Amino acid sequence: MADPVTAQSEAPLTEEKFFDDRLSFWGSVTSATMKVAASVLFFCAWLWWCAFAGFGFLHVLVLPVVVGAIFVLL
């Protein structure tokens, strides 16, 4: 019979590794949140500018959604 495979890691989990893992996770969450917030602010600024410039429906809704999606993906 084959030996059972254990799920133990090579090195024991230390406090520093655990802390670094949590900081990495929250750094990723913060980065994603900032990108979404920046996209929403950009979209609001675009709508405000279009309202005063008199642009049509295509410019007001479709173009900033595409630009915002590209901004989030970056």
Residue pairs with C-beta under 8 A, 6 or more apart in sequence:
11 17
35 71
35 72
35 74
36 72
38 71
39 68
39 71
39 72
40 68
42 64
42 67
42 68
42 71
43 64
43 65
43 68
46 60
46 63
46 64
46 67
47 60
47 64
50 59
50 60
51 60
